[in-house]
């Protein structure tokens, strides 16, 4: 029998999803499109939530100016100027606890930088997800204080080693100096070296207040103020989780952090990396039972 005369086997697609699942997926996809964050300023200005986005942009510029992020200078012929971009992000709040937050971030376009001219080393450690999960397990097991803080204008604490020029943000130019450029004094978001400079700055501070860095995770710090007390801090870019068996020691660490950096005290830890942390309170401690810790897909 020739191959062309054989009856071909009917290939059936696996019934992985039912009809209801397909509808549910379509609804999720539709919501994602509707709730998409604006990518460019033109979209922001045409948005129904224009005023909230503009307020966030003004707040960002004010923060940058207050931190002396740059100084205006005349552009010399042949000098390289990095471009910029606005990043708009609507941060989902916690239902019944806090509303959605509108955040606008002015970032430098790092891809316009030249290696060995604008930067050298760029590697920066980041906390392992496993470290966060282990910390949560320890908190739940030993009934520890578990609180969270957020660093404002994180990368601005990093110090730049070289001269980097950036264009003035459109719409926020200084009157009479529209042709000037920004000479960056701080490591603005988007620069290749910004994460590394911030991490180095934070590590130096933690060593100064006598915290030890873990040999297994460079973003985990710990301290034993006494034989009976301990404090653990986990850093994820600008989010910090603090766990301890002493509320007094947590208060001392928060004081030191606020004295060195502009921090937002978020109180009892509620969310990190998409993981919602729910629990009850027993005495002065936050309990996070395993059954209450869930990760959003």
N, C-alpha and C positions, 0 to 999 in steps of 0.2 A: 504494500500500500504506500502510495506516495505521501510525502509530508503534507501536501496541500489538500489531500482528500481526508485527512484525519479531522475528527470533531474537536474543535478547540474547547479547552476548559474555560468555563465562565468564571471570570475573576470578579469576586464580590468585595466591595469595600467593607472594612470592619465597621460594625455598628458601635462606634465609640461614643457617639452622642445621640441622644434621643431628640425628638422634635422640641420638647420643652427646654432642653439644654441649649438648643440652637437659638431659641427665642431669648433666653436669659443672656446668652453671650451677646446677642445683637443689642440688647438693652444696655449692657455694660459698656460695649464699644461706643454706643451713641452718647452715653453720659460722659465718657472720656473725651470725646470730640467737643461736646458742649462746654466742658469745664477746663478746656485747655488754657494754659497760661499764655498771655500775649507775648509774642516773640520780638516784635519791633515797636518803636515808639508810636508809629502811625496807627497801629492797632490799638494801643493804649488810649490814644486821643479819641479814637472812634468808639471806644468801649462804653457800655452803659455805666460802668463803674469807674469812669474817667477820673472823677474827683478823688476817689480813694487811691488810685494809682499815682496821681500827681502829688498827693499828700505824702505818699511813701517816697517818691523821688526827691521832693523837697527836704524830707527828713534825712535822706541819705546824703545829699549835698551838704546839709548843715553839719552832719556828723563828721564828714570828711574835712570840712573847713575847720571845725572845732579841734580836730586832731592834728591840724597843720600837715595834712597829707601831702600837699604840694605848695610850691611857690611859683608865681608867674615870672617868666623871663622871656626875653626876645630870642627868637629862633635864629641861630647863626647859620650861614650857608653851609650846606653839606651835612648838617646834623640829622641823625635818625630820630623820627618821631613815631611812637607807638600809637595805634588807634585804640578806640574804646568801644564798649557796647553796654546797653542797659539790659539787665536780666530781671524780669518781673516774675514773681512767684507768689501764689496765693497759698499760704500755709493752712492746712486743714486744722480747725480747732477741735476741741473735745466736746462732744455733745453734752449740753447741760452744764458745762464747766467754763469754757471760754469760746468766743466766736472765732471765725476765720480771720487770719491776719494777712494784710497786704504788704509785701516786701519788695522793694526795688533796690537792686544792687548795681552800682557802676563798676564795671570790670574792665581791666586792660586786655586787649587782644594779644595774648601771649604768643600766638602763632606768628605774629609779626616781629618777634624778637629774634636776634641772631645769636647762636651759641658761640661762646668764648668772646663775644663782644658785649652782649647784654646780660649774660648769665654764665655760670659754670656748673656747679652741682645743683641738682633739683630734687634728689630723692628725699622723701619725708615719710617716716613711719606712720602707720594708721592702726588703730586698735583692732584686734582680731574679734570677730563675732563670738567666737568661743569664749573669750575672756568675759564678755558681757553676760553671756548665758551662765557661766560659772559664778560670776558675782551675784546674779539673781538667785541662783540656787543656794549660795551661802547666806544671803539675806533672808530667804524663806526658811532655811533650816535653823538658823541661830537667832531669828527674830531681831534683826538689826535695824538701826536707823538707816533710811535709804532716801537720799535727797538729790536734787538735780539743780545745776546752775548753767547759765548760758552766757558765753563771752560775747560782748557787743564789739562790732568792728574788729573781729579777730585778727586778720592779717596785718592790720595797721600797726600792730605792736612789733612786727618784724623790722629789722634794720636793713636797709639796702647798702650793698658794698660799692656799687658803681653809680654812674649818672644815667638816669632813664627819663626821657622826655615823652610827654603824652599830650594829645590834642585837648583843648578845653571842651567840656561837654556842651553840645549845642543847646541853646536856650538858657544856659547858665553862665555865659561868657561875662567877664567883668567889663563894664562899660568903659570905653576908651582904650581897652587892651584886648580887643577882639583878635588881633593878630599874634598875641603872645601864646606861649605854650606852657604846660605844667611841668615843672621839674619835680619829680616825685621824691619826697623825703621818707615815705613809708612804703612798705611792700604791699601795694594795692592788690585786691583780688584780681585774678586772671594772669598775673605775672608768673612766669615759669618757676621762679625761686620763692614765691610767697609762702607756700605751705612749709617749706624747709626752714625759712627764716622764723616763722611763727613757732614751729615746733622747738627750734633751738632756744628761742626766747623763753618759752614756757618751761622747758627742761631746766634751764639755768635758774629760774625762779623756784621751782620745786626743790632743787638741790640746796638753794639758799635757805629755805625754811625746813631743811633737814629731812626731806622725804627721800626714800630710796626708789630707784627705778627697777622694775622687775627685769630679770635676765631673760625671761620667756616672752615678754611683751613690752616693747619700749613705750607704750602708752598707758601702762598701769604703774601707779605709784603707791607706796605704802609707808606707814610710820607706826612705831610702837612707843607712844608717849610714856607708858608705864608697863609693868609686867601684866597688868590686867586689862589694858586698853589698846585698841588698834584702830587705824583709819586707812581706808583704801580709796583711792581716786582713779577713775578711768576717764581718759580724755579721748573724745571722738571729734576731731577738728575744733568746733566751738562749743560742743556739749560736754559737760562734765557730770559724771555720776559719783556720788560720795556715799560710802557705806562705812558704818562704825557701830561699835557696841556702846559708844558714849555720845550722847547728844551734845554734851559740853565741848568735846573735841571737834565735832562737826561744826559747831558755832565758831570755834577758834579758826578752823581752816577757812570757813566762809569769810571771816573778817580779813584774813590775810589775802585772800583772792580778790576781794572787793577793794582792798587798799592798793593793790598792784594793777588790777585791770578793771575796766567797766564791765560789771557783771549784772545779769538779771537772775534774781533768786526765784526759781520755779517751785520751791517747796518740795513736798514729797514727790518722788519720781513718778511720772505718769506715762511717758512715751519716749522711746529711743529707737532709732533706725526702723520705724514702722512697727515696733513692738509696743503694744499697749500694756501697761502695768496697772493692774487693779488689785486692791487689797483692803484690809480693814486696819484699824489701829488698836494696838494693845499697849496701854501705858503711853510712852512717848515714842514707841517704835512702829515702823511701818512693816507690815507683814505682806509678803507677796507669795501666796500659795501657788504651787505649780499649776494647779487647775485654773488659776486666774490669769496666768500669763499666756497670752496668745499672740501669734505673729500673723500679720496680714499678708496674704499672698500678693 
